[in-house]
Every structure is written in C-alpha cells, then in structure tokens.
Amino acid sequence: MPSFRSPAVCAALVVVISVAIGLAFAFKVSGKMPDFEVYWRAGQRAAAGEALYRADDGHYQFKYLPVFALMVSPLTRLDQQSARAVWFVVSVVSLAMLVLISVRLWPPVGRGFSPGVGTSPSPPAIGTWLVVLLTLIVLGKFFSRELVLGQANAMFGVSTAGAVLALSQRRERLGGALVALGVVFKPYGLILLPWLIARRRASSIVTFAAGLLIAIALPLLRYNPGTVLDLHRQWWATVRDTTAPNLLNPDNVSWLAMYARWFGEEALARSIWLMTLAVVAAVTAWMWVRRRDVESPERLEGALLLMLVPLVSPQGWDYVLLLAAPAVVGLITHLRDQPRWLAGASSLAMAAIGLTIYDLMGRAAYHAFMMASGITLCTFVLIAGLIGLRARRIA
C-alpha cells in the first residue's frame, strides 16, 4: 500500500485536493459568499478613508474592528471574483490547519499508562486519520457553511488554536501575538484574555497588549486620530444595537438565544443567561484549581474557551462552532478513557451535532430541531466531557 510519506503520493494528493477546491469554488461557492461582500465593501471604504459603519447596509452591516477593514483592503485591488477565490483558498487552508493544530494538541495515547493516573493501563489509541474523519463528520457542516458564507471564523480559529498550542509549549510571545491576531479577525477572541492574565506569564500578556495596541492604532494610516476614536465607538454601537433582532433566528446557538426562544420574555432570558454564565465561570474556576494535577493543562482550557465563543456571545451563529475543533478532537482522542456513560453521551451529542443536516432531515424537522436549540443542548454534554477529562486528570 502506498505510504503517505512518499513524495509521489503527497504530490498526487496536493493535485487532487487543489482540483477539488477549484471545482468546489467554481460550481458551488463563487456566486455566494455574502459575508465576504461585507468585508470587500469595508475594505474599499477603508482604502478610501470613508466611514465603515452605516445603518443603511441593513442586515449586512460591518461589525468588525476598523483594523480588519484595513487588513482586507489590499484584496480590493483585485477584481471581486479574484478576491473571492483568494479568500476561499485561504479559508480552506485555514480550516485544514485548524484540524491539524487540534490533532497536535491531542496526540494519540496508546497502550501503557493513562496520563495523570500512573497505574491504570490506557486502551489502544484511536488512529489519527480516524480522529480527523470523525471530527469532519461532527463539524463538517459548519466548515461548509463557513466557506459558502465567506466568513472569517476559519482564520480566527487557526490563530487562536495556534495560540493555545504555542502556550501549551511555553512559547509565550508567539501565543500572545496569535491571540491579538485572533482579536483582529473576531473581537470575541477577548474571551482568552482573562485566561492569559490568570496564567501570569508576563511575556504572553505583554505581547498580546502590544499587538492589540498596534491593531487599534493601525487605522491611523488612513484616518485622523479623532476619526479613529469615532470608528471604534461606532463599532461598539453597531454590535450592541444589532444583537436583539438576531436572538430568535434558529441558526443562533448562543445560550441567550436559546432562552429567548424558550421563554420569550427578554428580561427572564437574560437573567437565566447570566446565571448560566455564573455556573460556567464556577466550573472553569474549578478546572483552573485542578490544572496542577495534569501536564500541559492549556490544551483543555483553550479548547473549552474556544467552544464557548458562540455559546457566550449573543450573536453566536451555528457555524462558529467550527471553533470546537480542539474540543471535539480531544473528546474523540480520549473517548475510551472516559466512563462509559459519559463516553456514550458525548458520542451521541457529537453525532447529533454533525448529522442533523437540513438535506437529511427536511425543512420542518430541521427547523424544529434548531428552534428547540438542539445543538446548544448537545454542547452542554461536550462541556461535561471536557470536565470529565480534567476530573480524571487526563488533560
């Protein structure tokens, strides 16, 4: 059987994958990517020094930091179709790197002794290719949706997952810089900031702070200081004012959206949401206390925080759950190290997340599942699985 280490086999794979990407773009994606149009328009405005945040853009308002528009602006030198193709290829590569980084975070554990236990023999390792395949089954629909929309979560994911990997290897400056880069792509990368501070590694904190200051200051290349300050105010107002209308959208998987759909009353939904945040904060605090019992605790903590992004954020669209890749890879890798009931529940939850597809279920069933927040409920099981890994001193 040909080895994947063979140069000829690798070259053939590159050709096949490249052709597949080209065909997918040409026939499935090139006429779509509505979110990329938002970035493209903002990039044009940034290049011309114009206002970025405009209410007359309707549903497709620009909701990112001003520096993101500046970063996209070089693409506007290409025609829009060529720029779409570049963005699509970068997104595909980013998704592949996200999976590869996730696998690097969770190396397979073969027969021997379970990590952190020291006496219990561990079961045979799940093969890397099987882990990747199962991860794609669980998250593949989110990957696909990301590409069709032309979103930036893939770039955000590879930046922040790369940061988690770097920090787990004590490469503090690289980790801090990658967290700052993640915030440029998506401001909710700030969810990692309290974790960075709690680790009390000065080099990662200082590098992050420097990177964030640079990102805030970069729009000065196109705008005067007063305008830059106004742009950041307008950004916050745009994010704040466009949250409520999106809570009842069935594709919103955030906890606040779930409670808003269940209870209707916004005040009640927000109260329960805040209580949920408090419980999760207490759980993460417990996990922090237990981190001294394991080697490289960063991988589990980072995986949990990334998976929480669309759940905590009021505008947590379902495809943002592609950020759960490190958590899913970890749960699959250590599935046999969990109690049977928790392994079974985690398996069912991951299957429900990955296999509840519109084309398989039909319009009515899929709509009912999403309105009932089925995916959000499944993520609670995955969180329990991650808690189990820390409780058993596996990660």
TORMI-491982 format. One record per residue (C-alpha): residue number from 1; z, y, x. Coordinates in steps of 0.5 Angstrom, whole numbers, plus 500, padded with zeros to 3 digits. Each point is the difference from the previous one (the first is absolute). Example, Ala and Ser with C-alpha at 12.3 -4.5 7.8 and 13.67 -1.06 7.14 Angstrom:
2
<node n="1" up="516" north="491" east="525"/>
<node n="2" up="498" north="507" east="502"/>
END
This chain:
395
<node n="1" up="500" north="500" east="500"/>
<node n="2" up="498" north="507" east="503"/>
<node n="3" up="506" north="504" east="503"/>
<node n="4" up="502" north="507" east="497"/>
<node n="5" up="501" north="502" east="507"/>
<node n="6" up="493" north="498" east="502"/>
<node n="7" up="496" north="507" east="501"/>
<node n="8" up="494" north="497" east="497"/>
<node n="9" up="504" north="498" east="494"/>
<node n="10" up="503" north="507" east="500"/>
<node n="11" up="494" north="504" east="500"/>
<node n="12" up="497" north="496" east="495"/>
<node n="13" up="506" north="502" east="495"/>
<node n="14" up="499" north="507" east="502"/>
<node n="15" up="493" north="500" east="498"/>
<node n="16" up="501" north="496" east="493"/>
<node n="17" up="506" north="505" east="499"/>
<node n="18" up="496" north="506" east="501"/>
<node n="19" up="494" north="498" east="496"/>
<node n="20" up="505" north="498" east="494"/>
<node n="21" up="504" north="507" east="501"/>
<node n="22" up="493" north="503" east="500"/>
<node n="23" up="498" north="497" east="494"/>
<node n="24" up="506" north="501" east="496"/>
<node n="25" up="500" north="507" east="501"/>
<node n="26" up="492" north="501" east="498"/>
<node n="27" up="501" north="496" east="494"/>
<node n="28" up="507" north="501" east="498"/>
<node n="29" up="503" north="506" east="502"/>
<node n="30" up="495" north="505" east="503"/>
<node n="31" up="500" north="503" east="493"/>
<node n="32" up="507" north="500" east="498"/>
<node n="33" up="506" north="503" east="505"/>
<node n="34" up="502" north="505" east="495"/>
<node n="35" up="506" north="502" east="505"/>
<node n="36" up="496" north="501" east="506"/>
<node n="37" up="496" north="505" east="496"/>
<node n="38" up="507" north="504" east="499"/>
<node n="39" up="501" north="499" east="508"/>
<node n="40" up="493" north="502" east="501"/>
<node n="41" up="501" north="507" east="496"/>
<node n="42" up="506" north="501" east="503"/>
<node n="43" up="497" north="499" east="507"/>
<node n="44" up="495" north="505" east="498"/>
<node n="45" up="505" north="505" east="498"/>
<node n="46" up="504" north="500" east="506"/>
<node n="47" up="494" north="500" east="504"/>
<node n="48" up="498" north="507" east="497"/>
<node n="49" up="507" north="502" east="500"/>
<node n="50" up="501" north="500" east="492"/>
<node n="51" up="505" north="498" east="495"/>
<node n="52" up="502" north="493" east="500"/>
<node n="53" up="504" north="499" east="493"/>
<node n="54" up="496" north="502" east="494"/>
<node n="55" up="502" north="498" east="493"/>
<node n="56" up="493" north="500" east="498"/>
<node n="57" up="499" north="494" east="504"/>
<node n="58" up="503" north="496" east="494"/>
<node n="59" up="503" north="493" east="501"/>
<node n="60" up="496" north="500" east="507"/>
<node n="61" up="505" north="506" east="503"/>
<node n="62" up="501" north="499" east="507"/>
<node n="63" up="507" north="498" east="501"/>
<node n="64" up="501" north="499" east="508"/>
<node n="65" up="503" north="505" east="505"/>
<node n="66" up="495" north="505" east="503"/>
<node n="67" up="499" north="497" east="506"/>
<node n="68" up="497" north="494" east="497"/>
<node n="69" up="494" north="504" east="497"/>
<node n="70" up="499" north="503" east="507"/>
<node n="71" up="500" north="493" east="503"/>
<node n="72" up="495" north="498" east="495"/>
<node n="73" up="496" north="506" east="501"/>
<node n="74" up="495" north="497" east="506"/>
<node n="75" up="498" north="495" east="495"/>
<node n="76" up="497" north="506" east="496"/>
<node n="77" up="495" north="501" east="506"/>
<node n="78" up="496" north="493" east="498"/>
<node n="79" up="497" north="500" east="493"/>
<node n="80" up="504" north="497" east="495"/>
<node n="81" up="497" north="493" east="500"/>
<node n="82" up="501" north="499" east="507"/>
<node n="83" up="507" north="503" east="500"/>
<node n="84" up="502" north="495" east="494"/>
<node n="85" up="497" north="494" east="505"/>
<node n="86" up="504" north="502" east="506"/>
<node n="87" up="507" north="501" east="495"/>
<node n="88" up="498" north="493" east="497"/>
<node n="89" up="500" north="497" east="507"/>
<node n="90" up="506" north="503" east="503"/>
<node n="91" up="504" north="498" east="493"/>
<node n="92" up="497" north="492" east="501"/>
<node n="93" up="502" north="500" east="508"/>
<node n="94" up="507" north="503" east="498"/>
<node n="95" up="501" north="495" east="494"/>
<node n="96" up="499" north="495" east="506"/>
<node n="97" up="504" north="503" east="505"/>
<node n="98" up="506" north="500" east="494"/>
<node n="99" up="500" north="493" east="499"/>
<node n="100" up="499" north="499" east="508"/>
<node n="101" up="506" north="504" east="501"/>
<node n="102" up="504" north="497" east="495"/>
<node n="103" up="499" north="493" east="503"/>
<node n="104" up="502" north="503" east="507"/>
<node n="105" up="506" north="502" east="496"/>
<node n="106" up="502" north="493" east="498"/>
<node n="107" up="498" north="495" east="505"/>
<node n="108" up="500" north="493" east="497"/>
<node n="109" up="506" north="496" east="501"/>
<node n="110" up="499" north="492" east="502"/>
<node n="111" up="505" north="494" east="500"/>
<node n="112" up="506" north="502" east="504"/>
<node n="113" up="506" north="505" east="498"/>
<node n="114" up="500" north="505" east="495"/>
<node n="115" up="500" north="507" east="502"/>
<node n="116" up="507" north="503" east="500"/>
<node n="117" up="503" north="493" east="498"/>
<node n="118" up="500" north="496" east="506"/>
<node n="119" up="502" north="493" east="497"/>
<node n="120" up="495" north="499" east="494"/>
<node n="121" up="493" north="497" east="502"/>
<node n="122" up="495" north="504" east="497"/>
<node n="123" up="494" north="497" east="496"/>
<node n="124" up="493" north="500" east="503"/>
<node n="125" up="496" north="506" east="501"/>
<node n="126" up="495" north="503" east="495"/>
<node n="127" up="494" north="501" east="503"/>
<node n="128" up="498" north="507" east="502"/>
<node n="129" up="493" north="499" east="496"/>
<node n="130" up="503" north="497" east="494"/>
<node n="131" up="505" north="506" east="500"/>
<node n="132" up="494" north="505" east="501"/>
<node n="133" up="497" north="497" east="494"/>
<node n="134" up="506" north="500" east="495"/>
<node n="135" up="501" north="507" east="502"/>
<node n="136" up="493" north="502" east="498"/>
<node n="137" up="501" north="496" east="493"/>
<node n="138" up="506" north="504" east="499"/>
<node n="139" up="498" north="506" east="502"/>
<node n="140" up="492" north="500" east="500"/>
<node n="141" up="499" north="503" east="493"/>
<node n="142" up="504" north="506" east="503"/>
<node n="143" up="496" north="500" east="506"/>
<node n="144" up="493" north="500" east="496"/>
<node n="145" up="503" north="506" east="495"/>
<node n="146" up="501" north="504" east="507"/>
<node n="147" up="493" north="499" east="502"/>
<node n="148" up="497" north="502" east="493"/>
<node n="149" up="504" north="506" east="500"/>
<node n="150" up="499" north="502" east="507"/>
<node n="151" up="508" north="501" east="500"/>
<node n="152" up="504" north="502" east="507"/>
<node n="153" up="505" north="495" east="499"/>
<node n="154" up="497" north="495" east="505"/>
<node n="155" up="500" north="505" east="505"/>
<node n="156" up="507" north="502" east="498"/>
<node n="157" up="502" north="492" east="500"/>
<node n="158" up="498" north="499" east="507"/>
<node n="159" up="503" north="506" east="503"/>
<node n="160" up="507" north="498" east="497"/>
<node n="161" up="500" north="493" east="501"/>
<node n="162" up="497" north="501" east="507"/>
<node n="163" up="507" north="505" east="501"/>
<node n="164" up="504" north="494" east="497"/>
<node n="165" up="497" north="495" east="505"/>
<node n="166" up="501" north="505" east="506"/>
<node n="167" up="507" north="502" east="498"/>
<node n="168" up="502" north="492" east="500"/>
<node n="169" up="497" north="500" east="507"/>
<node n="170" up="504" north="506" east="502"/>
<node n="171" up="494" north="504" east="501"/>
<node n="172" up="504" north="506" east="497"/>
<node n="173" up="495" north="506" east="502"/>
<node n="174" up="494" north="496" east="497"/>
<node n="175" up="504" north="498" east="494"/>
<node n="176" up="502" north="508" east="499"/>
<node n="177" up="493" north="502" east="501"/>
<node n="178" up="497" north="495" east="495"/>
<node n="179" up="505" north="502" east="494"/>
<node n="180" up="498" north="507" east="501"/>
<node n="181" up="493" north="498" east="500"/>
<node n="182" up="501" north="496" east="493"/>
<node n="183" up="503" north="506" east="497"/>
<node n="184" up="494" north="504" east="501"/>
<node n="185" up="496" north="494" east="496"/>
<node n="186" up="505" north="500" east="495"/>
<node n="187" up="506" north="504" east="499"/>
<node n="188" up="504" north="494" east="498"/>
<node n="189" up="501" north="498" east="507"/>
<node n="190" up="506" north="504" east="500"/>
<node n="191" up="504" north="494" east="497"/>
<node n="192" up="500" north="498" east="507"/>
<node n="193" up="504" north="506" east="503"/>
<node n="194" up="507" north="498" east="498"/>
<node n="195" up="499" north="493" east="503"/>
<node n="196" up="497" north="504" east="506"/>
<node n="197" up="507" north="504" east="500"/>
<node n="198" up="504" north="494" east="499"/>
<node n="199" up="498" north="496" east="506"/>
<node n="200" up="502" north="506" east="504"/>
<node n="201" up="494" north="499" east="505"/>
<node n="202" up="499" north="508" east="503"/>
<node n="203" up="493" north="498" east="503"/>
<node n="204" up="497" north="498" east="493"/>
<node n="205" up="504" north="505" east="496"/>
<node n="206" up="497" north="506" east="505"/>
<node n="207" up="493" north="497" east="500"/>
<node n="208" up="500" north="500" east="492"/>
<node n="209" up="503" north="507" east="500"/>
<node n="210" up="495" north="503" east="505"/>
<node n="211" up="494" north="496" east="496"/>
<node n="212" up="502" north="503" east="493"/>
<node n="213" up="500" north="507" east="503"/>
<node n="214" up="494" north="499" east="503"/>
<node n="215" up="497" north="498" east="493"/>
<node n="216" up="503" north="505" east="497"/>
<node n="217" up="497" north="505" east="505"/>
<node n="218" up="493" north="498" east="501"/>
<node n="219" up="497" north="503" east="493"/>
<node n="220" up="501" north="507" east="504"/>
<node n="221" up="494" north="498" east="504"/>
<node n="222" up="496" north="502" east="493"/>
<node n="223" up="506" north="504" east="496"/>
<node n="224" up="504" north="506" east="502"/>
<node n="225" up="508" north="499" east="500"/>
<node n="226" up="501" north="502" east="493"/>
<node n="227" up="495" north="496" east="497"/>
<node n="228" up="502" north="494" east="503"/>
<node n="229" up="507" north="501" east="497"/>
<node n="230" up="497" north="501" east="494"/>
<node n="231" up="496" north="494" east="500"/>
<node n="232" up="506" north="496" east="501"/>
<node n="233" up="503" north="503" east="494"/>
<node n="234" up="494" north="499" east="496"/>
<node n="235" up="500" north="492" east="503"/>
<node n="236" up="507" north="499" east="497"/>
<node n="237" up="499" north="504" east="494"/>
<node n="238" up="494" north="495" east="499"/>
<node n="239" up="503" north="494" east="501"/>
<node n="240" up="506" north="502" east="495"/>
<node n="241" up="496" north="502" east="495"/>
<node n="242" up="495" north="494" east="499"/>
<node n="243" up="506" north="495" east="500"/>
<node n="244" up="502" north="499" east="493"/>
<node n="245" up="493" north="499" east="497"/>
<node n="246" up="499" north="494" east="504"/>
<node n="247" up="506" north="496" east="498"/>
<node n="248" up="497" north="497" east="494"/>
<node n="249" up="494" north="498" east="504"/>
<node n="250" up="500" north="492" east="500"/>
<node n="251" up="498" north="500" east="507"/>
<node n="252" up="506" north="504" east="502"/>
<node n="253" up="505" north="494" east="503"/>
<node n="254" up="506" north="505" east="502"/>
<node n="255" up="507" north="499" east="497"/>
<node n="256" up="500" north="507" east="497"/>
<node n="257" up="493" north="498" east="496"/>
<node n="258" up="503" north="493" east="498"/>
<node n="259" up="506" north="503" east="497"/>
<node n="260" up="496" north="506" east="497"/>
<node n="261" up="495" north="494" east="497"/>
<node n="262" up="506" north="496" east="497"/>
<node n="263" up="505" north="505" east="498"/>
<node n="264" up="495" north="506" east="498"/>
<node n="265" up="506" north="506" east="501"/>
<node n="266" up="498" north="503" east="507"/>
<node n="267" up="508" north="502" east="501"/>
<node n="268" up="502" north="493" east="499"/>
<node n="269" up="495" north="497" east="504"/>
<node n="270" up="501" north="505" east="506"/>
<node n="271" up="508" north="498" east="499"/>
<node n="272" up="498" north="493" east="501"/>
<node n="273" up="495" north="501" east="505"/>
<node n="274" up="506" north="504" east="504"/>
<node n="275" up="505" north="494" east="499"/>
<node n="276" up="494" north="495" east="503"/>
<node n="277" up="499" north="505" east="506"/>
<node n="278" up="508" north="500" east="501"/>
<node n="279" up="500" north="492" east="500"/>
<node n="280" up="494" north="499" east="504"/>
<node n="281" up="504" north="505" east="505"/>
<node n="282" up="506" north="496" east="500"/>
<node n="283" up="496" north="494" east="501"/>
<node n="284" up="497" north="503" east="506"/>
<node n="285" up="506" north="502" east="503"/>
<node n="286" up="503" north="493" east="500"/>
<node n="287" up="494" north="498" east="503"/>
<node n="288" up="501" north="505" east="505"/>
<node n="289" up="507" north="498" east="502"/>
<node n="290" up="497" north="492" east="500"/>
<node n="291" up="495" north="502" east="505"/>
<node n="292" up="504" north="499" east="506"/>
<node n="293" up="500" north="493" east="498"/>
<node n="294" up="493" north="499" east="502"/>
<node n="295" up="495" north="501" east="505"/>
<node n="296" up="494" north="506" east="499"/>
<node n="297" up="503" north="502" east="493"/>
<node n="298" up="495" north="505" east="500"/>
<node n="299" up="494" north="496" east="497"/>
<node n="300" up="504" north="498" east="494"/>
<node n="301" up="503" north="507" east="499"/>
<node n="302" up="493" north="503" east="501"/>
<node n="303" up="497" north="495" east="495"/>
<node n="304" up="505" north="502" east="495"/>
<node n="305" up="499" north="507" east="500"/>
<node n="306" up="492" north="500" east="500"/>
<node n="307" up="500" north="495" east="494"/>
<node n="308" up="505" north="505" east="497"/>
<node n="309" up="495" north="506" east="500"/>
<node n="310" up="496" north="499" east="494"/>
<node n="311" up="506" north="498" east="496"/>
<node n="312" up="505" north="506" east="502"/>
<node n="313" up="494" north="505" east="499"/>
<node n="314" up="499" north="502" east="493"/>
<node n="315" up="492" north="500" east="502"/>
<node n="316" up="500" north="493" east="502"/>
<node n="317" up="494" north="497" east="499"/>
<node n="318" up="499" north="493" east="500"/>
<node n="319" up="495" north="499" east="506"/>
<node n="320" up="505" north="504" east="504"/>
<node n="321" up="504" north="493" east="500"/>
<node n="322" up="495" north="498" east="506"/>
<node n="323" up="506" north="503" east="504"/>
<node n="324" up="504" north="494" east="498"/>
<node n="325" up="495" north="496" east="505"/>
<node n="326" up="506" north="500" east="505"/>
<node n="327" up="505" north="497" east="495"/>
<node n="328" up="495" north="495" east="497"/>
<node n="329" up="498" north="497" east="507"/>
<node n="330" up="508" north="500" east="501"/>
<node n="331" up="502" north="496" east="494"/>
<node n="332" up="494" north="495" east="501"/>
<node n="333" up="501" north="499" east="507"/>
<node n="334" up="508" north="498" east="498"/>
<node n="335" up="499" north="497" east="494"/>
<node n="336" up="502" north="494" east="502"/>
<node n="337" up="507" north="503" east="503"/>
<node n="338" up="502" north="503" east="493"/>
<node n="339" up="504" north="496" east="495"/>
<node n="340" up="495" north="496" east="495"/>
<node n="341" up="502" north="504" east="494"/>
<node n="342" up="498" north="507" east="504"/>
<node n="343" up="494" north="497" east="503"/>
<node n="344" up="497" north="498" east="493"/>
<node n="345" up="502" north="506" east="497"/>
<node n="346" up="497" north="504" east="506"/>
<node n="347" up="493" north="495" east="500"/>
<node n="348" up="500" north="502" east="492"/>
<node n="349" up="501" north="507" east="501"/>
<node n="350" up="494" north="500" east="505"/>
<node n="351" up="496" north="496" east="496"/>
<node n="352" up="501" north="505" east="494"/>
<node n="353" up="498" north="506" east="504"/>
<node n="354" up="494" north="497" east="503"/>
<node n="355" up="497" north="496" east="495"/>
<node n="356" up="501" north="505" east="494"/>
<node n="357" up="493" north="503" east="500"/>
<node n="358" up="496" north="503" east="495"/>
<node n="359" up="494" north="496" east="500"/>
<node n="360" up="504" north="494" east="499"/>
<node n="361" up="505" north="502" east="495"/>
<node n="362" up="495" north="504" east="496"/>
<node n="363" up="502" north="507" east="497"/>
<node n="364" up="505" north="499" east="495"/>
<node n="365" up="504" north="495" east="504"/>
<node n="366" up="500" north="504" east="507"/>
<node n="367" up="501" north="507" east="496"/>
<node n="368" up="507" north="497" east="497"/>
<node n="369" up="502" north="497" east="507"/>
<node n="370" up="499" north="507" east="503"/>
<node n="371" up="504" north="504" east="494"/>
<node n="372" up="505" north="495" east="501"/>
<node n="373" up="501" north="501" east="507"/>
<node n="374" up="499" north="493" east="502"/>
<node n="375" up="498" north="502" east="507"/>
<node n="376" up="506" north="504" east="501"/>
<node n="377" up="505" north="495" east="498"/>
<node n="378" up="497" north="495" east="505"/>
<node n="379" up="501" north="505" east="505"/>
<node n="380" up="508" north="499" east="499"/>
<node n="381" up="499" north="493" east="501"/>
<node n="382" up="497" north="501" east="507"/>
<node n="383" up="505" north="505" east="502"/>
<node n="384" up="505" north="495" east="498"/>
<node n="385" up="496" north="495" east="505"/>
<node n="386" up="501" north="505" east="506"/>
<node n="387" up="507" north="501" east="498"/>
<node n="388" up="501" north="492" east="501"/>
<node n="389" up="497" north="501" east="507"/>
<node n="390" up="505" north="505" east="502"/>
<node n="391" up="505" north="496" east="497"/>
<node n="392" up="498" north="493" east="503"/>
<node n="393" up="500" north="504" east="507"/>
<node n="394" up="492" north="498" east="500"/>
<node n="395" up="498" north="508" east="501"/>
END
